[in-house]
């Protein structure tokens, strides 16, 4: 047994080619879509869950930008609304009408 400072040495890491990774990712997707749990998938394919998570993320990178739909700008304001402390509500005022009203009330 190989040891380093009295501890067993880790076996050399397995290197997977791009084709092998892509094949395993497809297998994982198929197994997951069939309802297999991630723990069962890990046991089936023989690759660690962390490694599979990295491979799956790399296979489906998040888009840098998301599409945005810009709607038309409002053509006109519905007007201002004033609600008094006693509950009266006045709708559809222009700024001039509001200033006039406040001047007369104040």
N, C-alpha and C positions, 0 to 999 in steps of 0.2 A: 504494500500500500504506500503510495506517495504521501509524504507528510511535509508540512511546512510548520516549523516551530511546534511540533507535536500535534498539530491539527491536521485532519485529513484534507488533502488538496481537492478542490472541485474538479470534476472532469472537464475537459475542454468543451467550450460552448459549441453547439451545432450551428453552423452558418447555413442559412437557407438562400437559395437563388431567388431572384425576383419571380420566376415562373412558379417555383415551389410555394412562395408566399401567396401569390395570386390564387393558386389552386386551393390552398388551405383556406383562404378567405372565402372563396366560393363555397367550399364544403361547409364552413362555419355558417354562412348565410342560409344554406339549404337546411342544415340541421336545426338551426334556430327557427326557421319558418315552419318546420315540421313540429315545433313545440318543445324541442329538447332544451333543458336548462343549460345555462352557461357552464356550470360545474360539470355536467355530463359531456358537453362539447369539448371542454378542456381535456377530460379523460380520454375522449374518443380520438382527438387529433394529436395528443401528446405534446402540446405546446402550452406554455404558461398563460394564465389569464391576462397578465400584464402585457405580454408580448402580443397576444391576440388583440387586445384592446388597441395597442399602438398600430398594428397592421390594419385593423378595421377603420381606425380614424384616418390613417394615411390613404386608404382606398376611397374614402368619402370625405374629402376636405370640405370644410364649411365655406360657403361662398364669401368672397371678400365684400361684396356689395349685395344688397337685397333689392329686388325691383320695387319701385315706388310708382304709384299712380297719382298723378296730380290732377285734381279736379278744377273746374272753372272757378275763377275768383268771384266772390259775391258782387253782384252788379249794383245793389243799393242796400242801404241799411234799412232795417224795419223801423228805425226810429228809436229814440230813447224812452225808457220807462221809469216813472217815478212812483215809489210806494211810500206813502206817508206813515208816520208812527201810528196813526189811528186806523190804518188799513186801507185808505183810499189808494187806488191804482190809476195812474194816468199813463197811457201808452201812445206811441207814435209821435213823440215830440221831436222837433228839430232842436239843434243846440240853441238857436236864437230864441225859440219858444220856451225852452227850459230856462234860459237865463232871464227872460221876461217874467216868467212865472215865479222864479225864486226871488227876483227883485220885488215883485208885488207882495209876496208872502213875507218877506224878510224884513 
